[in-house]
Amino acid sequence: MRGWKSASISSSAFAFLQHLELGNPKSTISLPFSFLNHFSTLKSKRVLFYFPNSHFSTAQPKYVFDKIDDALTLFNRMIRTHPRPSIVEFGKLLPAIVRMKHYEIAVSLLRQMELLGISGNVITFSILLNCFCCLHHVDFGFSVFGKMLNLGFQPTLVTFYTLINGLCIESKIDQAVRLFDDMVELGFPPNLITYSTIVNGLCKLGDTTRAISFLRIMEERGFAPNNVTYSTIIDSLCKDNSVHEALEVLSEMRAKGIPPNVVSYTCLIHAMCNSCKWKEATRLFKEMMATNCKPNVFTYNSMVDALSKEGRILEAHQVVEKMIQGGVEPNIFTCNSLMDGFCLRGEMDEARKVFNSITKKGIVLDVVSYTIIINGYCKAKRMDEAIEFFHEMTRNGLVPNVVTYTTLIGGMSKIGRVVVAQELLENMCAFGLVPNLITYSSLLDRLCKHGHIQEAVQLFHVMKSSGLEPTIVIYNILIHGLCLVGQLEAARKLFCALAAKGLQPSVYTYNIMIKELCREGLLDDAYELFGKMEEDGCMRSSCSYNTMIRGCIHNNDITRAEKVMHEMVKKGFSADVSTIAMVVDLLSSDSMCKYFCALVQKL
């Protein structure tokens, strides 16, 4: 399709749209005016650059309004004037309305102009086209494009860029790349922004490899990527956990004399913190400061959050001090991170000080703030204080979420206040919140450990009926609960049914069953299951060996105990306190063989 001739544009419009497999060419006959968003304008022999939320040209816009009413007043005056101003004047007014993000109004005015017989030009059509694209209605954007062609308007680079951007907004990256190739084939040379849009779209889709390939093509064609393009690549690599490759891209930027921006550094610092590479994160932070690239609130928060989660609360405080010194005000995320750090260390008094200081700083507490402090008190088993904050939260108009309720239910369950935990679960469901597996597992575990197996089974069925698929952790809780109340056969049936449910028993599952089989005197069955573990791909743990050894001794099978003990020593595991205590009792026995005594010395 090289060299689109003017005479052939209209005749090839429908074929072109069909080739792109986008939109309905027939819809070019009658355009819908109920969708809207952003805009772009066109001026012949002049390059304009367009971004989703701003308009850039080499000249100052003619119209700037503080209020939409002022713009509408001018528009109404223009359409009542005789003779009416030219379409060029309307083309200057509409962008001002779009800059104010009143997209519905812009589209409505375009429709009104059409009904009044005011013929559009390439500028007004481009505004409409971009509105549809940025509103996630790129198919209507293509309909506008088709109408432009039918009316004899020549597409420009900006027209193609707008459509490519619209496709990228809707994550239709393959189609965007195809349109990009068609654009080049038709003789429209892409600019830096068009290339960068494709790179950004590929990165958002998670196709970083292809984005880098496109970056190289861009360079081969003589376009030097800027720090925005590089930062997009770095961000995508960091999200892919390809931190080493991201650092290489940073080095490439420096080598080409392109200074990394705050986004480049923030993405890398965040990735380094998540990987616990504190020295590298600190080095990048210091380098950022040394190059006069001012960290923003996201940069500081990345450092504070990661340090707090690692329990390095003093260093987190130092970062906050630097943040304030640098003129960046801590926000709710900063405070929540610090508070969480204290809670993780069990320093609830310090956590409460941070909590109390938040409102004094004029920062509004959110659900996360309350959930963090509630979680801290739950872990400290200070449930009365946790409930106190829960009630305060609701009094302040905040609605507890699933995490808040799950935290409280877990806390109440762990200290044995099962009735309160059940009431919280009922309240949670009454407010329309859907419990998750963690919510159910904490309550199930405590019901089972308290011997309330029937209630646990009922809750299990409620969970399944809600559409949640039980995991091996849930089944382990039930199997263990059945064993605790002496229902071994029911536990065995549940264990044997796991494979049919597509679940692989964990080492904990096996250990539960082995222990209970031994306790019930079914040593042969226990030993068979012990041997079957590794056949089924489940490697035995130290607990597995110790459980089996104790089971053998409990059932007076010293020979088998010797065999398992020998294997345990060979595998590098050690006997635990309970096993050693049982062995010590055996040492006084005259029947102890020398081999067993020698083996005991190795434990």
KALIN-V804663 format. One record per run of one state. SS is the DSSP state (@ for helix, = for strand, . for the rest). FROM is the first residue (numbers start at 1). LEN is the number of residues. Records with the same first field share a line. If there is no record, write none. Layout:
SS = FROM-LEN  FROM-LEN
This chain:
. = 1-5  21-4  29-20  52-2  57-11  81-6  100-3  116-6  135-3  151-6  170-3  186-6  205-3  221-6  240-3  256-6  275-3  291-6  310-3  326-6  345-3  361-6  380-3  396-6  415-3  431-6  450-3  466-6  485-3  497-2  502-5  520-3  536-6  555-3  571-6  588-6  602-2
@ = 6-15  25-4  68-13  87-13  103-13  122-13  138-13  157-13  173-13  192-13  208-13  227-13  243-13  262-13  278-13  297-13  313-13  332-13  348-13  367-13  383-13  402-13  418-13  437-13  453-13  472-13  488-9  499-3  507-13  523-13  542-13  558-13  577-11  594-8
= = 49-3  54-3
